[in-house]
Amino acid sequence: MKLWVGLGNPGEKYAGNRHNIGFMAVDRIAADHGFGPWRKGYHGQVSEGRFGSTRVILLKPETYMNDSGRSVRAAADFYKIPLEEITVFHDELDLAPGKCRLKHGGGHAGHNGLRSIHAHLGEAYGRVRLGIGHPGDKARVANYVLADFAKAEQTWLDDLLRGISDGAPALAAGDESRFLNAVSLRTAPPRSSAGTKAPKTEAAATAKPAPEAAAGTAAAGEDPRTPLEKLADRFKR
């Protein structure tokens, strides 16, 4: 059994915020893979489903970001899920928008949701880090993460969420490379090979190799006349 936690803040006011991309990720997984309806539980919203034989509990804490660990601890204790089977989906300022990386253990890098989980459970859980970019100035971070994604960001955001959903079965199976590959196929699909070859120049397209001299054609410096023509020319003189 696995516990996948999407981080965010509850309520319509925050629904479209960059800080809520974790909520968006688990919502997409639940919708695409036929998980059960969301229900209240463990200081949050819970949905359950399976990938093959693996049971997965999705959790969206409703304790607000800064107290996320209380909800995660409650769910983990009830289901008796060990820390290494918990994966947290969260926004990541230090990754470019649309990038996705996996991490196990380590620090919280100042993320208040992770800080709270660290305090309640320790640091040895997995993370799916979802890049939202950095505003460039530390003083602007709070307003930046609590602002909605801009219209111009919707395309890469949708691609990222689709990729996460595509790769969810692989993540449940522990195949992290296949999970990241599924995300990459959505966010950075390989370009078609069509049209990648350098176009021929007009000269190259129309020029034909010079044909070899046809049989019977004289080489440079030789008399081009046939023997009969040579004989006829002698009698003309």
For each residue, the residues with C-beta under 8 A, 3 or more apart:
1: 54 55 56 57 79 81 85
2: 54 55 56 57 81 85 86 87 172
3: 56 57 59 72 75 76 79 81 85 86 87
4: 26 29 56 57 58 59 86 87 88 89
5: 22 26 58 59 60 61 68 72 75 86 87 88 89 117
6: 22 23 24 25 26 27 58 59 60 88 89 90
7: 19 22 23 61 65 68 88 89 90 91 113 114
8: 14 17 19 20 21 22 23 24 60 65
9: 13 14 17 19 20 64 65
10: 14 60 62 64
11: 14 15
12: 15
13: 9
14: 8 9 10 11 17 19 20 146
15: 11 12 20 23
16: 20 148 149
17: 8 9 14 20 145 146 147 148 149
18: 21 91 132 144 145 146 147 148 149
19: 7 8 9 14 65 91 145 146
20: 8 9 14 15 16 17 23 24 91
21: 8 18 24 25 89 90 91 130 132 157
22: 5 6 7 8 25 26 60 88 89 90 91 113 130
23: 6 7 8 15 20 26 27 60
24: 6 8 20 21 27 28 157 161
25: 6 21 22 28 29 89 128 130 161 164
26: 4 5 6 22 23 29 30 47 58 59 60 89
27: 6 23 24 30 31 60
28: 24 25 31 32 161 162 164 165
29: 4 25 26 32 33 35 58 164 165 168
30: 26 27 33 35 38 47 49 58
31: 27 28 35
32: 28 29 165 168
33: 29 30 49 51 165 168 169
34: 49
35: 29 30 31 47 48 49 56 58
36: 39 47 48 49
37: 47
38: 30 45 46 47 60
39: 36 45 46 47
40: 44 45 46
41: 44 45 46 75
42: 46 59 71 74 75 78
43: 61 62 63 70 71 74
44: 40 41 59 60 61 62 63 71 75
45: 38 39 40 41 59 60 62
46: 38 39 40 41 42 57 58 59 60 75
47: 26 30 35 36 37 38 39 57 58
48: 35 36 55 56 57 58
49: 30 33 34 35 36 55 56 58
50: 53 54 55 56
51: 33 54 56 168 169 172 173
52: 169 172 173
53: 50
54: 1 2 50 51 172 173
55: 1 2 48 49 50
56: 1 2 3 4 35 48 49 50 51 172
57: 1 2 3 4 46 47 48 75 79 81
58: 4 5 6 26 29 30 35 46 47 48 49
59: 3 4 5 6 26 42 44 45 46 71 72 75
60: 5 6 8 10 22 23 26 27 38 44 45 46
61: 5 7 43 44 64 67 68 70 71 72
62: 10 43 44 45 71
63: 43 44 67 68 70 71
64: 9 10 61 67 68
65: 7 8 9 19 68 112 113 116
66: 112 113 115 116
67: 61 63 64 70 71 116
68: 5 7 61 63 64 65 71 72 113 116 117
69: 72 73 116 117 118 119 120 121
70: 43 61 63 67 73 74 116 120
71: 42 43 44 59 61 62 63 67 68 74 75
72: 3 5 59 61 68 69 75 76 86 88 117 120 121
73: 69 70 76 77 120 121
74: 42 43 70 71 77 78
75: 3 5 41 42 44 46 57 59 71 72 78 79 81
76: 3 72 73 79 80 81 83 86 121
77: 73 74 80
78: 42 74 75
79: 1 3 57 75 76
80: 76 77
81: 1 2 3 57 75 76 85 86
82: 85 86
83: 76 86 121 122 124 125
84: 104 124 125 126
85: 1 2 3 81 82
86: 2 3 4 5 72 76 81 82 83 121 125 126
87: 2 3 4 5 125 126 127 128 171
88: 4 5 6 7 22 72 113 114 117 125 126 127 128
89: 4 5 6 7 21 22 25 26 127 128 130 164
90: 6 7 21 22 111 113 114 127 128 129 130
91: 7 18 19 20 21 22 111 130 132 145
92: 95 99 101 111 129 130 131 132
93: 132 133 134 141 145
94: 109 131 134
95: 92 99 100 101 129 130 131 132 133
96: 99 131 133
97: 131 132 133 153 156
98: 131 156 157 159 160 187
99: 92 95 96 130 131 187
100: 95 128 129 130 131 160 163 164 180 183 187
101: 92 95 128 129 131
102: 126 127 128 129 176 179 180
103: 106 126 127 129
104: 84 124 125 126 127
105: 123 124 125
106: 103 123
107: 123
108: 111 114 115 117 118 123
109: 94 114
110: 115
111: 90 91 92 108 114 115
112: 65 66 115 116
113: 7 22 65 66 68 88 90 116 117
114: 7 88 90 108 109 111 117 118 127
115: 66 108 110 111 112 118 119
116: 65 66 67 68 69 70 112 113 119 120
117: 5 68 69 72 88 108 113 114 120 121 125
118: 69 108 114 115 121 122 123
119: 69 115 116
120: 69 70 72 73 116 117
121: 69 72 73 76 83 86 117 118 125
122: 83 118 125
123: 105 106 107 108 118
124: 83 84 104 105
125: 83 84 86 87 88 104 105 117 121 122
126: 84 86 87 88 102 103 104
127: 87 88 89 90 102 103 104 114
128: 25 87 88 89 90 100 101 102 164 171
129: 90 92 95 100 101 102 103
130: 21 22 25 89 90 91 92 95 99 100 160 164
131: 92 94 95 96 97 98 99 100 101
132: 18 21 91 92 93 95 97 145
133: 93 95 96 97
134: 93 94 141 144
135: 140 141 143 144
136: 140
137: 140 141
138: 141
139:
140: 135 136 137 143 144
141: 93 134 135 137 138 144 145
142: 145 146
143: 135 140 146 147
144: 18 134 135 140 141 147
145: 17 18 19 91 93 132 141 142
146: 14 17 18 19 142 143
147: 17 18 143 144
148: 16 17 18
149: 16 17 18 153 154 157
150: 153 154
151: 154
152: 155
153: 97 149 150 156 157
154: 149 150 151 157 158
155: 152 158 159
156: 97 98 153 159 160 187
157: 21 24 98 149 153 154 160 161
158: 154 155 161 162
159: 98 155 156 162 163 186 187
160: 98 100 130 156 157 163 164 183 186 187
161: 24 25 28 157 158 164 165
162: 28 158 159 165 166 186
163: 100 159 160 166 167 182 183 184 185 186 187
164: 25 28 29 89 100 128 130 160 161 167 168 183
165: 28 29 32 33 161 162 168
166: 162 163 182 183 185 186
167: 163 164 170 171 178 179 180 181 182 183
168: 29 32 33 51 164 165 171 172 179
169: 33 51 52 172 173
170: 167 173 175 176 178 179 182
171: 87 128 167 168 174 175 176 179
172: 2 51 52 54 56 168 169
173: 51 52 54 169 170 178
174: 171
175: 170 171 178 179
176: 102 170 171 179 180
177: 180 181
178: 167 170 173 175 181 182
179: 102 167 168 170 171 175 176 182 183
180: 100 102 167 176 177 183 184
181: 167 177 178 184 185
182: 163 166 167 170 178 179 185 186
183: 100 160 163 164 166 167 179 180 186 187
184: 163 180 181 187 188
185: 163 166 181 182 188 189 190
186: 159 160 162 163 166 182 183 189
187: 98 99 100 156 159 160 163 183 184
188: 184 185
189: 185 186
190: 185
191: 196
192: 195 196
193: 196
194:
195: 192
196: 191 192 193
197:
198:
199:
200: 204 205
201: 204 205
202: 205 206
203: 206 207
204: 200 201 207
205: 200 201 202
206: 202 203
207: 203 204
208:
209:
210:
211: 214
212:
213: 217 219
214: 211 217
215:
216:
217: 213 214
218: 222 223 224
219: 213 222
220:
221:
222: 218 219
223: 218 230
224: 218
225: 229 230 233
226: 229 230
227: 230 231
228: 231 232
229: 225 226 232 233
230: 223 225 226 227 233 234
231: 227 228 234 235
232: 228 229 235 236
233: 225 229 230 236 237
234: 230 231 237
235: 231 232
236: 232 233
237: 233 234
